[in-house]
Amino acid sequence: MPTMTRGSAPTVLIADDDPGILQVVSTILQLNGFFAFTCGDGDSALSLFEKVQPRLVILDVRMPGMDGLSVCRRIRSISDVPVVMLTVIDDQKDAAAALEAGADDYVRKPFGADELLARLNAVLRRSRVAVLPSEVIEAGPLVVDGARHMALLDGLELVLTATEFVLLAHLVRNRDRVLTHEQILEAVWGPEYIDSRHMLRVTMSRLRQKVDGSGRRLIETLPRVGYRLLVTNTKKAA
């Protein structure tokens, strides 16, 4: 149910089976200019998602019935809307599973208002500023089109999350250059994520599956250093 007058406020969908968490999160959002729809299970989350078309989705990983990971995968099959997962503190397995399911970020419970807002705003910022609206960046078989918010490989559209799109745009813009983990994290996620190498690793793995599915090996890993998008003299495998 909505928690404030909608107006032009960004709409957020929150799904958690804990009524206390729903109340806390929706109150934090309401006090900071968001408009929240809340529900307590995965099926309701999917139904609300179709009805309200939110700008951002917050999902608890562990809900009865359809859990948050399943909901995230379903959303990812039809939308690149930013998704943030709520996980149990220090549960790295849940955190990794959330990113692998297509989430853009996660927040561990219990969390403070400042931490939650910082994570949500960072995700929204990434979804808005991947490339300039008029910018078209090309690197070999890859094209990132800012006006259409579209990435193409060999002329075919890649289905990317908001974070994957920003990451690919950064790699394409810096094609054939070695980028350290820290450089990528600061440019794509923000300075507050400078130590989140696990997030970069999982997101890069998902992106590589989509890009390297062409038969090429475009994204090179440099152990303990970072990554490089290789387009010079890169040929498609036979």
C-alpha positions in Angstrom: 0.0 0.0 0.0 1.2 3.6 -0.6 2.6 5.5 2.3 2.4 9.1 1.0 0.9 11.3 -1.6 2.6 10.2 -4.9 2.9 13.4 -6.9 6.2 13.4 -8.7 8.2 11.5 -6.0 10.2 8.5 -7.2 8.2 5.3 -6.7 9.8 2.4 -4.8 8.4 -1.1 -4.3 9.4 -2.8 -1.0 8.8 -6.5 -0.4 9.6 -8.0 3.0 7.7 -10.5 5.2 8.7 -8.6 8.3 6.1 -5.8 9.0 8.6 -4.0 11.1 11.1 -3.8 8.3 8.4 -2.6 5.9 7.4 0.2 8.3 11.0 1.3 8.9 12.0 1.3 5.3 8.9 3.0 4.0 9.2 5.7 6.7 12.8 6.4 5.8 11.8 6.7 2.2 8.8 8.9 2.9 10.9 11.3 4.9 13.4 11.6 2.1 11.2 12.3 -0.9 10.2 8.8 -2.1 6.8 7.2 -2.6 6.6 3.6 -1.4 4.4 0.6 -2.2 4.9 -2.2 0.3 4.0 -5.9 0.4 5.0 -9.0 2.3 5.5 -11.8 -0.3 7.0 -12.4 -3.7 3.8 -13.0 -5.6 2.4 -9.7 -4.4 5.7 -8.0 -5.3 5.4 -9.2 -8.9 1.8 -8.1 -9.1 2.6 -4.6 -7.7 5.6 -4.3 -10.0 3.4 -4.7 -13.1 0.8 -2.2 -11.7 3.0 0.6 -10.4 6.2 0.4 -12.6 8.5 1.6 -9.8 11.8 3.4 -10.3 13.5 1.1 -7.8 12.7 -2.2 -6.1 13.8 -3.4 -2.6 13.5 -7.1 -2.0 14.1 -9.2 1.1 16.2 -12.3 0.1 14.3 -14.7 2.3 10.5 -14.5 2.0 8.0 -17.4 2.3 6.7 -18.8 -1.0 8.5 -17.0 -3.8 11.7 -15.7 -2.3 13.4 -12.4 -3.2 16.0 -14.1 -5.5 13.2 -15.6 -7.6 11.3 -12.3 -7.8 14.5 -10.6 -8.8 15.1 -13.1 -11.6 11.5 -12.6 -12.9 11.9 -8.8 -12.8 15.2 -9.1 -14.7 13.6 -11.1 -17.4 11.4 -8.1 -18.3 13.0 -5.0 -16.9 16.4 -3.3 -16.1 14.9 -1.4 -13.2 17.4 -1.1 -10.3 17.0 -3.8 -7.6 18.4 -3.7 -4.1 18.2 -6.8 -1.9 18.0 -6.9 1.9 20.2 -9.7 3.4 21.0 -11.1 6.8 24.1 -9.5 8.3 27.4 -11.3 7.4 25.7 -13.8 5.1 28.1 -13.6 2.1 26.2 -16.5 0.5 23.0 -14.5 0.4 24.9 -11.4 -0.8 26.6 -13.3 -3.7 23.3 -15.0 -4.7 21.6 -11.6 -4.8 24.1 -10.2 -7.2 24.1 -13.4 -9.3 20.3 -13.1 -9.6 20.7 -9.7 -11.1 20.4 -7.3 -8.2 22.3 -4.0 -8.5 23.2 -3.9 -4.8 22.4 -5.3 -1.4 22.0 -4.0 2.2 22.7 -6.1 5.2 20.2 -6.1 8.2 20.2 -4.4 10.5 20.9 -1.2 8.7 20.8 2.5 9.5 18.8 5.2 7.6 22.0 6.8 6.2 23.4 3.6 4.9 20.1 2.6 3.2 19.7 6.0 1.6 23.3 6.1 0.4 22.9 2.7 -1.3 19.6 3.6 -2.9 20.8 6.9 -4.2 23.9 5.3 -5.5 21.9 2.8 -7.4 19.6 5.4 -8.8 22.6 7.6 -9.8 24.1 4.7 -11.7 20.9 4.1 -13.6 20.7 7.7 -14.7 24.2 8.6 -15.7 25.6 5.7 -17.6 26.4 7.9 -20.7 25.4 11.3 -21.8 22.0 11.3 -23.6 23.6 12.2 -26.9 26.7 10.0 -26.5 27.3 7.1 -28.8 30.5 5.1 -27.9 31.9 2.5 -30.2 34.6 -0.2 -29.6 35.0 -2.8 -32.2 31.7 -4.9 -32.3 30.3 -3.0 -29.3 28.2 0.2 -29.4 26.7 2.0 -26.4 24.0 4.4 -27.4 23.1 6.9 -24.7 20.1 8.4 -26.5 18.4 5.0 -26.7 19.9 3.6 -23.5 21.0 0.6 -25.5 24.1 -1.6 -25.9 24.6 -3.5 -29.1 27.0 -6.3 -29.9 27.4 -7.1 -33.6 24.2 -5.1 -34.1 22.2 -7.1 -31.6 20.9 -5.6 -28.4 22.3 -6.8 -25.1 19.9 -7.3 -22.2 21.7 -5.6 -19.3 20.9 -4.5 -15.8 21.3 -0.8 -15.0 24.7 -1.5 -13.3 25.9 -3.7 -16.1 25.1 -1.0 -18.6 27.1 1.6 -16.7 30.0 -0.9 -16.3 30.0 -1.8 -20.0 29.9 1.9 -21.0 32.9 2.5 -18.8 34.8 -0.4 -20.3 34.0 0.7 -23.9 35.0 4.3 -23.2 38.3 3.0 -21.9 38.8 0.2 -24.5 42.2 -1.4 -24.6 43.2 0.2 -21.3 44.0 -1.6 -18.1 41.6 -0.5 -15.4 42.3 -1.4 -11.8 39.6 -2.8 -9.5 39.6 0.5 -7.6 39.3 2.6 -10.7 36.3 0.7 -11.9 34.6 0.6 -8.5 35.0 4.4 -8.0 33.9 5.2 -11.5 30.9 2.9 -11.7 29.7 2.4 -8.2 31.1 5.4 -6.4 34.0 6.1 -3.9 32.0 4.5 -1.1 32.3 1.1 -2.8 36.1 1.2 -3.3 36.6 -2.0 -1.2 33.7 -4.0 -2.7 35.6 -6.2 -5.0 33.2 -9.1 -4.6 30.5 -6.9 -6.1 32.7 -6.0 -9.1 33.7 -9.7 -9.5 30.1 -11.0 -9.7 28.8 -8.1 -11.9 31.7 -8.5 -14.3 31.1 -12.3 -14.4 27.5 -11.7 -15.4 28.5 -9.0 -18.0 31.2 -11.3 -19.5 28.6 -14.1 -19.9 26.5 -11.8 -22.1 29.4 -10.1 -24.0 31.6 -13.1 -24.5 28.6 -15.3 -25.6 29.4 -13.9 -29.0 32.3 -16.3 -29.3 34.9 -13.6 -28.6 36.9 -13.0 -25.5 36.5 -9.3 -25.2 36.9 -8.8 -21.4 40.3 -9.7 -20.1 41.0 -10.4 -16.4 44.3 -9.3 -15.0 44.7 -11.2 -11.7 45.1 -9.0 -8.7 45.1 -5.9 -11.0 41.8 -5.4 -12.8 40.2 -5.7 -16.2 40.6 -4.6 -19.8 38.2 -4.5 -22.7 40.1 -5.8 -25.7 38.9 -4.7 -29.2 42.2 -4.3 -31.1 42.7 -7.3 -33.4 40.0 -9.3 -31.6 38.4 -11.8 -33.9 35.3 -13.9 -33.4 36.1 -17.6 -32.8 35.3 -20.0 -35.5 
